[in-house]
C-alpha cells in the first residue's frame, strides 16, 4: 500500500517542470497520499532536504518556467555510497516511491537507484530532446519557440544592415532543436552535431545569396556541432572579403531554457506528472513516463538508459531542400 511519495527535479531545468511537479503533488494528494518535495535534485536527497507539500504549495506555478524545487547536478549521487545515503533518507521519512523529473542523466541516476531496490518512476523532461522513451519531452516545444522568436527578431535587424547572422541554439549533442528552429526560421544553413558540414559550402551559399540580392542570411548552429557560433565566426572573419555580408553571431544559451512554458508543455507536463502517479498506484516502477503516439506510456528503464534518439534524416533532407 502506497502512503507517501516524493518528487524531485534534476539536471538541466526545462520549462514545464513546475507544471509536472504540480500534477504529481495534486494527483498524489487526491489518491490520499502524502507528497514530499525534494530540494535541488539528488543533492537534496543526499542532504535530507525533503519536505511535505500541500495543494496550495503548488498554486500559481503552472505558468512559471524553471522549477520551484530547484535542480542540481550531483556527482556524489553517481557513487553507490551517495545513493545509499539517499535511500536511507527516503526510508527514514517512510517514502514508498520517488518521481524523478529530468533528462538523460537524471533518468540514468533514477535507474541506478531503482536497481538498488528503491521504487522509482521517471518523467521525461529536458529541452535536449535526445531522451529515448518519449517522442517529445517537457520543455522542448517552449525552447523551440523561444529560439524561433529570437531568430525572427534577428532577421529584422539583419535585413536592415545586409548582415548574415549565426544563431547558436542549445541542445548539447542533439541537433533536434537547431534543425527544427532552422526549418521554422528559414535558415540558409544549419550545422548539427550529427552531420559534418563544410564551412566552404556555407560561405559559398552566403556569397550566392548576397549576389542574388538577398538582404540577410541566417545560419542556425547547434551548440554541440563542430561548426558552432565560435568556430563559424572564426572561419567567416578569415574569409570576410568573399562573403558580401558582414557577419554577427548570437548565442541564445540559457535564454532558451528560461521562458514560461507554452500551452503544449503545460499540458504535456500535466499528463506525464499525473501518469507517474498512476504508475505508482499500479506499483509499476523502474519506468519512464513519456508521450508516444499521443498516449501516455511507461517504458522500462532497461529499454532506454544508455541510448539516445537519432536525428530524423527526413527532416534534415527537408531543411537542405528549402534553404
Ligand atoms: P540531465 O538530466 O539534464 O541530462 P545531467 O546529465 O546533468 O542532467 O544529470 C543530472 C544528475 O543525474 C547528475 O548530476 C547525477 O547526479 C545524476 N546522474 C547522471 N548520470 C548518472 C549515473 N550514471 N549514475 C548515477 N547518477 C547519475
Boltz pocket constraint, residues with backbone or C-beta under 6 A from the ligand:
constraints:
  - pocket:
      binder: B
      contacts: [[A, 10], [A, 11], [A, 12], [A, 13], [A, 42], [A, 72], [A, 73], [A, 74], [A, 75], [A, 76], [A, 77], [A, 78], [A, 79], [A, 102], [A, 103], [A, 104], [A, 105], [A, 106], [A, 107], [A, 108], [A, 109], [A, 110], [A, 112], [A, 125], [A, 126]]
      max_distance: 6.0
